[in-house]
Amino acid sequence: MKEAKLKFEQQLYTNYQSQTAKEKIEDISAQRTDLSFSILASGSTGNCTYIESGQKRFLVDAGLSGKKIEALFKQIDRDINLIDAIFVTHEHKDHIHGVGVLSRRYNLPIYANRETWKAMDRMIGEIAPENKQYIEPETMLQLGDIDIVSYNVSHDAAQPQFYAFQKGNKQFVMLTDTGYVSDRLRSQLRNADAYLIEANHEIELLRYGPYPWSVKQRILSDKGHLSNQDGALAIRDLMGSKTKDIYLGHLSQDNNTKELAMLTMEDTLQAYDVDTVRGLKLHMTDPIKATPIKKI
């Protein structure tokens, strides 16, 4: 009996030793119930977000060079070799600059809708056929223990869409690069645990800033970007009893400041009796510094 038990334990050890590093980590973390994320970079110079659970690890967009994204992974103490897929929101350079490089280097599937694929195909270089994957707007895709929900936004791209990541009763919603937030989205995305919301510009800074009038019109249009006030009012309608964390993202380097964006969000929410000191937590993102891993 003892001999049989010893052989069984030796076989288990042999099997464990033969596993890849990724398989070992998945075995160890299979029982985890949390959903976690880090905003690796956010802004007009590049956007990239990391999502993880017990079974899966994703990127949303890769708008910086592969080298810069690899450096950002070191900031959060995560291994980029363990990424399972990249989800693309739209084809603008600040969202896809490193997508092709990462896919080729780490053999990563890329998920985007068909219109976005048509628009970005030539921009990201050759991609292995098996790594060209599709997720259409207003659908749900289940990968491992995470559900990914896609939804249309209003932006000057082929068919822009953003994503909500769900695990059990936990949800993280991403909403940037949109000229406005529709009533449908305000209802559909309500009461998530955490949000990444756009705070792209302060309207007066944009109006009197150095941009050509045509660019100012584009940013202010329904297919442009949310202002500080727009983002704050959207959060007022989206947040619910579960909501604990708000991340302000995609700030313009020329037409905004972190201080103005944060002040507008605080003032707007406090005007509606939202406690931003002891209750809801507001976080700022950065174009070159990752936010700490957040578990929800």
Disulfide bonds with the S-S distance in Angstrom:
none
